[in-house]
Amino acid sequence: MTSIVQYVVVRSDLVKTKKWPLGALIAQACHASSAAIHLFYKTQHTQEYLSDLDRMHKVVLEAKDEESLKELSQMLTTSQVDFKLWVEQPENFPTCLATRPYPKEEIQQYFKQFKLMK
């Protein structure tokens, strides 16, 4: 069986240098993940992902700053990968990005430069 995965990339600088509470950053990841599921709900892979709630697989990675998150967003757009870039309001700056669920082998190549969130 193909492994279906959702990638979530959050800005680690928000906690490390901007002094955001960890809970606020986790909320950003939840917003982006939920939004991506909603936006791409009707895709086959999203339906497969949601068909077994006890076995959903997410990979949470860290982007070092806003620029690296924007670069990832541009690369995914160019490569026609479906995702949601979460932009915090009213501040209007990106905090997190989540893909829709994809087969791991189709999407993992785009995330090799990012480390697991710690």
N, C-alpha and C positions, 0 to 999 in steps of 0.2 A: 504494500500500500504506500502511496506517495505521502510524504510528510508535508502537511499544509501548515504554514507558519505566517505569523504577522510580525513584521519588524516595527519597533518603536525606537526612535532616536531622540534623546532629550539633551538639552544643553547643560553640561556639567558646570559651566562657569556661573550659572545662576545660583548654585549652592556654594561653590568654592570661592568666588570673588564678589558676587552680588549679594551674598548672605541671605538668599531665600531660604525659608524653612523647607526641609525635605518633603514634608506633606504637601506643600504648595507645588513642588515639582512633580510629585506623584500625581496630583490632580491634573496637571497639564497632560501627562501621559495618558491618563484615563480619558480626558476630553478628546485627544487626538485619536486614540484607539476606537472609542465609541463612534466618533464622527466618521472615521474611515469605514467601519462596519456598516453604518447607516447609509453612507453615500454609495457604497458598492454592494448593497445587500442582495441584489438580484443576481450577482455573478455566481457561476457554478462553484467556484472555490470558496466563496464566502458561505454559501449554503452548506457545503461539505464541512467547513470549519465549525459552523454552528450546530451541525447535526449530532455532535458528541461533545457536549459542554464540559464534561469531566476530563477531556483530553485536548483542550485547546492549547496551542503552543505559541508563545510569544517570545521574541528575542529582544531584550531591552539593552540598547547601546547608548554610548555617550558621544555627543559632539562637543568639541572643546569650546566652541563659541558660536555666536550668531552667524558669522561668515561661513563657517564649515557646514552649518545646517542649511544655509541658503545655497551653497554649492551643491550639496546633496540634492536639494529640491530641484535645482536646474538640471542636474544629470538625470534624475528620475523622469522629469518632464520630457527631456530630449529622448529618453529611452522608452517613453510611453508606458511607464509603470504607474499604476493607480495608487494615489496616496492622498493624505490630508495633512497640510502644513497648518499646525495650530498657531494662531496669532493672538496673543493675549491682548485683551481690550480693557480699559481704554488706552493702554500704553502703546498698542499697535506695534509690537515686536514679536517675532517668531520665537517660540519656546520649545516646540516639539514637532515631530513628524511621525506619522504612522502610515504604513502601507495597508492596503486591503490584504486579506489572506491570499497567499500564493503558494504553489509548490516550492519547497525550499530550493530545489536545484535551478529553478527559473530566476530566482531573485537574490540569492545569497551573494553573488558576485558584486553587487552594488554596495555591499556593506563591509567588505573585507578590511577597509582602512579604519573602521571604528572598533573600539574596545567595548567589552561588556561593561555596563554601568555598575559602579561600585559604591 
